[in-house]
Amino acid sequence: MTLLLRTLVLFFCFASVSSAQSPRRQAGEPIPADRIVAVVNDEVITLNELRMRLDLALSQLQKQGTPLPPRDVLERQMLERLVMDKVQLQHAKETGLRVDDIQLEQALQRIAAGNKMSLAQFREALQKDGITFAKFREEIREEMTISRVREREVENKIAISEGEIDNYLSGDSAKGGAVEEYEIAHILLRAPESASPEQIQKLKAKADQVFERLKKGEDFAQLAAAYSDAPDGLQGGNLGMRPLTRLPGIFSEIVVKLNVGEVAPMLRSPNGFHIVKLVAKRGGAAAPAVQQTHVRHILIKVNEVVSESDAKHKLNGLYERIKNGNSFAELAKLFSQDGSASKGGDLGWIYPGDTVPEFERAMNQLKPGEVSQPVQSPFGFHLIEVLERRVQDVSADRQRSAAKQVLRERKMDEAYQDWLRQARDRAYVELRLEER
C-alpha cells in the first residue's frame, strides 16, 4: 500500500475515532493515569500511546466488519507493533536517516490533495476532529521514515541473478495469455532470530492452536488481528488481489492447490510459521501491458563541497524559474550534473524498475507536464518532469527487466520480515503491560 493510501486510511480512522481518543469527561471525572508499558533500548512506550493506537485499530476493524478479538489480546498485539515501530525509528536515527521538513511538507500536501482539500482545509478538518496538526505531522514523518528504512535496509539490497530470471521466464507464470489473480490472507507467527528448539516448539504449538480454531470455523481476520506478527495483521492479514507472480514464493506454490475459502497446511519459513487462506480467485484477463514514462530531470549531486541544504536550495531556485516560464531543458543543460544534461535532462522512455525507488515513486505521482519539487535519491537531488506516458509491448530485454522486478517483489516481504526479526532481537525490549 502506498504512503498516500495508508495515510488516507489513517486519516479516516482518526476522524472516526476522535471521540474515542479524546472523550469528553464530566467535571470532576478522574483522568486515567499514564504509565510505562514497554522499554525499547533507551526509550519508552506509554499506556496512553498504546490506548490511542488501539482505539484506531478497533475502529478500523469495526469498519471492515471484522469480529473483534478480546481487547487484552489485541492490546498485546498492538504493543508489539509499537515496539517494532520504535526499533525501526531508532535504527533510522542511529544511521542518520531522516525525513526533512520539505519532504514532509510535500507528503502532507499530497495527502490533503487526496482528500480533495487544500493543506489549510485539511488542517482545519483534523482540528475539528480533535487531532492536533503537529501530532499528525510527526506521525506522517515517522511513517515516511519507516518506509525509507525498509527501502534502504531491504529493498535496495535484494539481488536477482540472471539464472533466476531465466528460470522465471521459462516457467508457465511468465508466458502470455490469461492471468489468474489470487486474493489471499495470511497469519505469521514470527520466530526470534537464533530461536532455540524449545522456542520453535512453543511457537509451533501456538500456530497449531490457531490452525485448529480456523478448522472449527473461527473468523480468519479476527485471528489474524489477534495473533499475526505481520504488519497487515490488523487488516485481517489480507494481501489483496494479486497475480500469482506478485505473491511471495512460499505462498505462490501452495495457493494454486487451494479451493476458494480453503486454508493451506501450515507453512514453515526462516521467519516462522505461516497460515494461508485463499479468499478469492479470478482469471482469464489478458496480460496487462507495461506503461512507459517519458521523463527528464535536473540532478544536483551532494559531495564534500555541496551539502544537502545547498543542493536543495539550488534546485528550489531552479524550480521557481521553471514555474516562472524558464525552459526546463535549457536549465538542465546549464545546471544538471547528469549525463543527460546535454539532452536537456531527457532520459527517454523508461519502464518500471529502471530507476531507483525514490525517483520512480516521485515520478509516478506526477501528471504529464508537471514538475516535482526537489526529490532526494542516492545520486543527489532531482527536479523531475514527466513529459508523457504510453503503454508499450514488451521486448525481450524489457521482459527480463520486468521479470527481475517481479522476482524482487516476491523476495521483498520475506526479506523485510527477516530484517525486522533480527532488528527486534538486537534491541533491548522490556514489556511491562501486565504490571497493573
C-alpha positions as CSV (number, residue, x, y, z in Angstrom):
1,M,0.0,0.0,0.0
2,T,1.4,3.4,-0.9
3,L,2.2,6.0,1.7
4,L,-0.8,8.2,0.4
5,L,-3.3,5.3,0.7
6,R,-2.1,4.2,4.1
7,T,-2.3,7.8,5.3
8,L,-5.8,8.2,3.9
9,V,-6.8,5.2,5.9
10,L,-5.1,6.6,8.9
11,F,-6.9,10.0,8.5
12,F,-10.3,8.5,8.2
13,C,-9.6,6.3,11.2
14,F,-8.6,9.4,13.1
15,A,-11.8,11.2,12.0
16,S,-14.0,8.3,13.0
17,V,-12.5,7.7,16.4
18,S,-11.6,11.2,17.6
19,S,-14.3,10.9,20.2
20,A,-12.8,7.7,21.4
21,Q,-9.4,9.2,21.6
22,S,-10.4,12.3,23.4
23,P,-13.7,11.6,25.1
24,R,-15.4,14.5,26.8
25,R,-15.1,14.0,30.5
26,Q,-17.6,15.2,33.0
27,A,-16.4,17.8,35.6
28,G,-14.6,16.0,38.4
29,E,-14.2,12.8,36.5
30,P,-10.7,11.3,37.1
31,I,-8.2,11.3,34.3
32,P,-6.7,7.7,33.7
33,A,-3.2,7.6,35.0
34,D,-0.4,7.1,32.4
35,R,2.4,4.6,32.9
36,I,5.2,2.9,31.0
37,V,4.1,-0.3,29.3
38,A,7.4,-1.0,27.4
39,V,11.0,0.0,27.3
40,V,12.8,-0.2,24.0
41,N,16.5,0.5,24.3
42,D,16.6,4.0,25.9
43,E,13.0,5.0,25.0
44,V,9.6,4.1,26.5
45,I,6.1,3.5,25.2
46,T,3.3,4.7,27.5
47,L,-0.1,3.4,28.2
48,N,-1.8,6.4,26.7
49,E,0.2,5.9,23.4
50,L,-1.0,2.3,23.4
51,R,-4.6,3.2,24.1
52,M,-4.7,5.7,21.3
53,R,-3.3,3.3,18.7
54,L,-5.6,0.6,20.0
55,D,-8.7,2.8,19.5
56,L,-7.6,3.4,15.9
57,A,-7.2,-0.3,15.3
58,L,-10.5,-1.2,16.8
59,S,-12.2,1.5,14.7
60,Q,-10.6,0.1,11.6
61,L,-11.6,-3.5,12.4
62,Q,-15.2,-2.3,13.0
63,K,-15.3,-0.5,9.7
64,Q,-14.1,-3.7,7.9
65,G,-16.8,-5.7,9.7
66,T,-14.2,-7.9,11.3
67,P,-15.3,-9.6,14.5
68,L,-13.2,-8.1,17.3
69,P,-10.7,-10.2,19.2
70,P,-10.7,-9.8,23.0
71,R,-9.3,-6.3,23.9
72,D,-6.4,-7.7,26.0
73,V,-5.3,-9.9,23.1
74,L,-5.4,-7.0,20.7
75,E,-3.7,-4.8,23.2
76,R,-0.7,-7.2,23.3
77,Q,-0.5,-7.3,19.5
78,M,-0.6,-3.6,19.3
79,L,2.1,-3.2,21.8
80,E,4.4,-5.4,19.8
81,R,3.7,-3.3,16.7
82,L,4.6,-0.2,18.6
83,V,7.8,-1.9,19.7
84,M,8.6,-2.7,16.1
85,D,8.0,0.8,15.0
86,K,10.2,2.2,17.8
87,V,13.0,-0.2,16.8
88,Q,12.9,0.9,13.2
89,L,12.8,4.6,14.1
90,Q,15.7,4.2,16.5
91,H,17.7,2.5,13.7
92,A,16.9,5.4,11.4
93,K,18.1,7.9,13.9
94,E,21.3,5.9,14.7
95,T,22.2,5.6,11.0
96,G,21.4,9.3,10.1
97,L,18.3,8.6,8.1
98,R,15.7,11.4,8.4
99,V,12.8,13.0,6.6
100,D,13.4,16.7,6.3
101,D,10.7,19.4,6.5
102,I,10.5,19.9,2.8
103,Q,9.9,16.3,2.0
104,L,7.3,16.1,4.9
105,E,5.5,19.2,3.6
106,Q,5.3,17.6,0.1
107,A,3.8,14.5,1.6
108,L,1.2,16.4,3.6
109,Q,0.2,18.4,0.5
110,R,-0.3,15.1,-1.4
111,I,-2.4,13.7,1.5
112,A,-4.5,16.9,1.5
113,A,-5.0,16.7,-2.2
114,G,-6.0,13.1,-1.9
115,N,-8.8,14.2,0.4
116,K,-9.7,17.0,-2.1
117,M,-8.6,19.7,0.2
118,S,-6.0,22.4,0.4
119,L,-3.4,21.9,3.2
120,A,-5.1,24.6,5.2
121,Q,-8.5,22.9,4.9
122,F,-7.0,19.6,5.8
123,R,-5.5,21.1,8.9
124,E,-8.9,22.5,9.9
125,A,-10.6,19.1,9.3
126,L,-8.1,17.4,11.6
127,Q,-8.6,20.1,14.3
128,K,-12.4,19.7,14.1
129,D,-11.9,16.0,14.9
130,G,-9.7,16.8,17.9
131,I,-6.4,15.9,16.2
132,T,-3.6,18.4,16.6
133,F,-1.9,19.0,13.3
134,A,1.6,18.9,14.9
135,K,0.9,15.4,16.2
136,F,-0.4,14.2,12.8
137,R,2.5,15.8,11.1
138,E,5.1,13.9,13.2
139,E,3.2,10.6,12.8
140,I,3.5,11.0,9.0
141,R,7.2,11.8,9.4
142,E,7.6,8.5,11.3
143,E,5.6,6.6,8.7
144,M,7.8,8.0,5.9
145,T,11.0,7.2,8.0
146,I,9.9,3.6,8.5
147,S,9.2,3.3,4.7
148,R,12.7,4.6,3.9
149,V,14.3,2.2,6.5
150,R,12.6,-0.6,4.6
151,E,13.9,0.7,1.2
152,R,17.4,1.2,2.4
153,E,17.9,-1.9,4.5
154,V,15.9,-4.4,2.5
155,E,14.5,-3.3,-0.9
156,N,17.7,-1.8,-2.3
157,K,19.8,-4.8,-1.2
158,I,17.8,-7.5,-2.9
159,A,19.8,-9.1,-5.7
160,I,18.3,-11.2,-8.5
161,S,20.6,-13.4,-10.6
162,E,20.4,-14.0,-14.3
163,G,19.8,-17.6,-13.6
164,E,16.7,-16.7,-11.5
165,I,15.4,-14.6,-14.4
166,D,16.0,-17.4,-16.9
167,N,14.1,-19.8,-14.7
168,Y,11.2,-17.4,-14.3
169,L,10.9,-16.7,-18.0
170,S,11.0,-20.4,-18.8
171,G,8.1,-21.1,-16.4
172,D,4.4,-21.0,-17.2
173,S,3.8,-18.0,-15.0
174,A,5.8,-15.8,-17.3
175,K,4.0,-16.8,-20.5
176,G,1.4,-14.6,-22.1
177,G,-2.3,-15.3,-22.2
178,A,-4.7,-15.5,-19.3
179,V,-3.6,-14.1,-16.0
180,E,-5.1,-15.6,-12.8
181,E,-5.2,-13.4,-9.7
182,Y,-5.5,-14.6,-6.2
183,E,-6.7,-12.9,-3.0
184,I,-5.1,-14.4,0.0
185,A,-4.9,-13.7,3.7
186,H,-2.2,-14.9,6.0
187,I,-1.2,-15.2,9.6
188,L,2.5,-15.0,10.5
189,L,3.8,-16.2,13.9
190,R,7.3,-14.8,13.8
191,A,10.2,-16.8,15.2
192,P,13.0,-15.0,17.0
193,E,16.5,-14.8,15.4
194,S,18.5,-17.9,16.5
195,A,15.5,-19.4,18.2
196,S,16.1,-22.4,20.4
197,P,14.3,-25.7,19.7
198,E,12.1,-25.1,22.7
199,Q,11.1,-21.7,21.4
200,I,10.3,-23.1,18.0
201,Q,8.3,-25.9,19.5
202,K,6.3,-23.4,21.6
203,L,5.6,-21.2,18.6
204,K,4.5,-24.2,16.6
205,A,2.1,-25.2,19.3
206,K,0.6,-21.8,19.2
207,A,0.3,-21.9,15.4
208,D,-1.3,-25.3,15.7
209,Q,-3.9,-23.9,18.1
210,V,-4.7,-21.1,15.7
211,F,-4.9,-23.5,12.8
212,E,-7.3,-25.8,14.8
213,R,-9.5,-22.8,15.6
214,L,-9.7,-22.0,11.9
215,K,-10.7,-25.5,11.1
216,K,-13.5,-25.2,13.6
217,G,-14.8,-22.2,11.7
218,E,-13.5,-19.2,13.6
219,D,-13.1,-16.0,11.6
220,F,-9.7,-15.7,9.9
221,A,-9.5,-11.9,10.0
222,Q,-10.2,-11.9,13.8
223,L,-7.5,-14.5,14.4
224,A,-5.1,-12.5,12.2
225,A,-5.7,-9.4,14.2
226,A,-5.2,-11.2,17.4
227,Y,-2.2,-13.3,16.6
228,S,-0.4,-12.4,13.4
229,D,3.0,-10.7,13.7
230,A,2.8,-9.4,10.1
231,P,2.3,-5.7,9.6
232,D,-1.0,-6.4,7.8
233,G,-2.4,-8.4,10.8
234,L,-4.7,-5.6,11.8
235,Q,-6.2,-5.6,8.3
236,G,-7.2,-9.2,8.8
237,G,-3.9,-10.3,7.1
238,N,-5.4,-9.7,3.7
239,L,-2.9,-9.1,0.9
240,G,-5.4,-8.1,-1.7
241,M,-5.9,-9.4,-5.2
242,R,-2.6,-10.1,-6.9
243,P,-1.3,-12.1,-9.9
244,L,0.5,-15.3,-8.9
245,T,3.8,-13.7,-9.9
246,R,3.4,-11.0,-7.3
247,L,2.9,-13.3,-4.4
248,P,5.8,-14.4,-2.2
249,G,7.3,-17.6,-3.5
250,I,6.3,-19.6,-0.3
251,F,2.6,-18.6,-0.9
252,S,2.5,-18.9,-4.8
253,E,3.5,-22.6,-4.6
254,I,0.6,-23.5,-2.3
255,V,-2.4,-21.2,-3.3
256,V,-2.7,-22.8,-6.8
257,K,-3.7,-26.1,-5.0
258,L,-6.3,-24.4,-2.8
259,N,-10.1,-24.0,-3.4
260,V,-11.6,-20.6,-2.5
261,G,-12.2,-20.4,1.2
262,E,-9.7,-23.2,2.0
263,V,-6.8,-22.8,4.4
264,A,-3.5,-24.4,3.4
265,P,-1.5,-26.7,5.7
266,M,0.9,-24.7,7.9
267,L,4.0,-23.4,6.2
268,R,7.4,-23.0,7.8
269,S,10.0,-20.4,6.7
270,P,13.0,-18.9,8.4
271,N,10.7,-16.2,9.7
272,G,8.4,-18.5,11.5
273,F,5.1,-20.2,10.8
274,H,2.6,-19.1,8.1
275,I,-1.1,-19.9,7.8
276,V,-2.6,-19.0,4.4
277,K,-6.2,-18.8,3.2
278,L,-7.4,-18.4,-0.4
279,V,-10.1,-15.8,-0.1
280,A,-10.9,-15.4,-3.8
281,K,-9.6,-16.1,-7.3
282,R,-10.3,-14.7,-10.7
283,G,-8.7,-15.3,-14.1
284,G,-9.0,-15.0,-17.9
285,A,-8.0,-11.4,-18.2
286,A,-5.4,-10.5,-20.9
287,A,-1.9,-10.0,-19.5
288,P,-1.5,-6.3,-18.6
289,A,0.6,-4.1,-20.9
290,V,3.5,-2.2,-19.5
291,Q,3.4,1.6,-19.0
292,Q,6.4,3.6,-20.1
293,T,7.1,7.1,-18.9
294,H,8.9,9.8,-20.9
295,V,10.8,11.8,-18.3
296,R,13.6,14.4,-17.9
297,H,15.4,15.6,-14.8
298,I,17.9,18.0,-13.4
299,L,20.4,16.5,-10.9
300,I,22.5,18.3,-8.3
301,K,24.9,15.9,-6.6
302,V,25.8,16.1,-2.9
303,N,29.5,15.9,-2.1
304,E,32.2,17.3,0.1
305,V,31.7,20.8,-1.4
306,V,27.9,20.8,-2.0
307,S,25.8,20.0,1.1
308,E,22.2,18.6,1.1
309,S,20.9,22.1,2.0
310,D,22.9,23.7,-0.7
311,A,21.7,21.2,-3.4
312,K,18.0,21.7,-2.3
313,H,18.4,25.5,-2.2
314,K,19.8,25.5,-5.7
315,L,17.0,23.3,-7.0
316,N,14.4,25.3,-5.3
317,G,15.7,28.3,-7.2
318,L,15.5,26.4,-10.5
319,Y,12.0,25.2,-9.6
320,E,10.9,28.8,-9.2
321,R,12.5,29.8,-12.5
322,I,10.7,26.9,-14.3
323,K,7.4,28.0,-12.7
324,N,8.0,31.5,-14.0
325,G,8.4,30.3,-17.6
326,N,12.1,29.3,-18.0
327,S,12.8,26.3,-20.1
328,F,13.4,23.1,-18.2
329,A,15.6,21.7,-21.0
330,E,17.8,24.9,-21.0
331,L,18.2,24.9,-17.3
332,A,19.1,21.2,-17.4
333,K,21.8,21.9,-19.9
334,L,23.2,24.6,-17.8
335,F,23.0,23.1,-14.3
336,S,22.3,19.3,-14.3
337,Q,25.2,17.1,-13.2
338,D,23.9,14.1,-15.0
339,G,25.0,12.6,-18.4
340,S,21.6,13.5,-19.7
341,A,22.3,17.3,-19.3
342,S,23.4,17.7,-23.0
343,K,19.9,16.4,-24.0
344,G,18.1,18.8,-21.7
345,G,17.9,16.2,-19.0
346,D,15.9,13.9,-21.2
347,L,16.0,10.2,-20.0
348,G,13.8,9.0,-22.8
349,W,11.1,6.3,-22.3
350,I,11.7,4.3,-19.2
351,Y,10.0,1.2,-17.8
352,P,9.0,0.4,-14.2
353,G,12.1,-0.6,-12.3
354,D,14.5,1.3,-14.5
355,T,15.2,3.9,-11.8
356,V,15.9,3.9,-8.1
357,P,12.7,3.6,-5.9
358,E,12.8,7.3,-4.7
359,F,13.0,8.6,-8.2
360,E,10.3,6.2,-9.5
361,R,7.9,6.9,-6.7
362,A,8.1,10.7,-7.2
363,M,7.8,10.3,-11.0
364,N,4.7,8.1,-10.7
365,Q,3.0,10.8,-8.7
366,L,3.4,13.4,-11.4
367,K,1.0,14.1,-14.2
368,P,2.3,14.8,-17.7
369,G,3.6,18.3,-17.8
370,E,4.1,18.5,-14.0
371,V,7.4,19.3,-12.3
372,S,8.3,17.9,-8.9
373,Q,9.9,19.8,-6.1
374,P,13.4,18.6,-5.1
375,V,13.5,14.8,-4.7
376,Q,16.3,13.0,-2.9
377,S,17.8,9.8,-4.2
378,P,21.2,8.0,-3.6
379,F,22.5,10.2,-6.5
380,G,21.7,13.6,-5.0
381,F,18.6,15.8,-5.5
382,H,16.4,15.9,-8.6
383,L,13.8,18.1,-10.3
384,I,11.7,15.7,-12.3
385,E,9.3,16.4,-15.2
386,V,7.0,13.8,-16.8
387,L,6.5,14.6,-20.4
388,E,4.1,11.9,-21.5
389,R,3.1,8.3,-20.8
390,R,2.2,5.4,-23.1
391,V,1.5,1.6,-23.0
392,Q,4.0,-0.5,-24.9
393,D,4.6,-4.1,-25.8
394,V,7.5,-5.6,-24.0
395,S,10.7,-6.5,-25.9
396,A,12.9,-9.4,-24.8
397,D,15.2,-7.1,-22.9
398,R,12.2,-5.5,-21.2
399,Q,10.7,-8.9,-20.4
400,R,13.9,-9.6,-18.5
401,S,13.7,-6.3,-16.7
402,A,10.0,-6.9,-15.8
403,A,10.8,-10.4,-14.6
404,K,13.6,-9.0,-12.4
405,Q,11.1,-6.6,-10.8
406,V,8.6,-9.4,-10.2
407,L,11.2,-11.5,-8.5
408,R,12.3,-8.6,-6.4
409,E,8.8,-8.1,-5.2
410,R,8.4,-11.7,-4.4
411,K,11.5,-11.5,-2.2
412,M,10.8,-8.2,-0.5
413,D,8.2,-9.1,2.0
414,E,10.1,-12.2,3.3
415,A,13.4,-10.2,3.4
416,Y,11.7,-7.4,5.3
417,Q,10.2,-9.8,7.8
418,D,13.7,-11.3,8.3
419,W,15.3,-7.9,8.8
420,L,12.6,-7.0,11.3
421,R,13.1,-10.2,13.2
422,Q,16.8,-9.5,13.5
423,A,16.4,-5.9,14.5
424,R,13.9,-6.8,17.2
425,D,16.2,-9.4,18.6
426,R,19.1,-7.0,18.7
427,A,17.1,-4.4,20.7
428,Y,16.7,-4.4,24.4
429,V,12.9,-4.8,25.0
430,E,11.2,-4.9,28.3
431,L,7.4,-5.4,28.3
432,R,5.5,-4.1,31.3
433,L,1.9,-4.3,30.1
434,E,1.0,-6.9,32.8
435,E,2.1,-4.6,35.6
436,R,-1.1,-3.1,36.9
